Amino acid sequence: MAMQRIIDDETASELKAKFDSELVDPVDLILFEGNKNKEYSDWVKQLLKELSELSSKLVHRVHNILLEPDVIEKYRVVRVPTILIGADMGYLIRYTGAPAGHEAWGFVETISLVSQGNPDLSEESIRKLDELADIRGRIRLVTFVTPTCPYCPHQVLLSNKIAVALRGIVESDCVEAYENPDLADKYKVSAVPHNLITFAEGDEEIVLSTSVGVQPEDKMVDDLIEAVRRVKR
């Protein structure tokens, strides 16, 4: 049985107009599925299919981590569903869990930013972030969200903008807390958006800072730079 459409006709028309006016370069949307969370994976698969039907510049594909174990190492994906935005373009932006509810807005905005290669940050923020351009190691901005949180997409979008500004250097990971309760428990998530800055060299990842709530752009940038400075001293 075909899955019921997710995007209604009015929203589809608005999205098509948005993509026609904003998308510049093609954007790859990669979904990873497996033996868990099948309902969420099927929902995301349908969402990406419908989005790609609205613009020829959106190209989606699906990998099964059980049938294609090589993709686990290549993309560092172990949870499903996971979506990567612009991975073939060198971006490190992922959604661990379905971008449902309020999160869908930020997901669409991120696609536009990646297509344009435009972080949409202030000149001052971009100047400051240049300090991290030569950092060796894995910097991650992790944001725990829930679909009903109206503030979460704003924090995720800010992290995604930083990942666009520092393509291939900073990873932004939006984690849906309900779909990943073990991670939410591990990081003691009690309110969202719950934000982490982590750093890894090799296999060991350490949490550099934690915050709750939407962070102002200048504070987020300053906190990131200071956190990485501390660990690299």
GIKASUL-V826815 format. One record per helix or strand of 2 or more residues. SS is the DSSP state (helix for helix, strand for strand). FROM is the first residue (numbers start at 0). TO is the last residue. Records with the same first field share a line. If there is no record, write none. Layout:
# GIKASUL-V826815
SS->FROM-TO ; FROM-TO
This chain:
# GIKASUL-V826815
helix->8-21 ; 37-51 ; 69-74 ; 86-88 ; 102-115 ; 122-131 ; 151-164 ; 180-185 ; 216-231
strand->26-32 ; 57-63 ; 81-84 ; 92-95 ; 137-144 ; 169-175 ; 193-200 ; 203-211
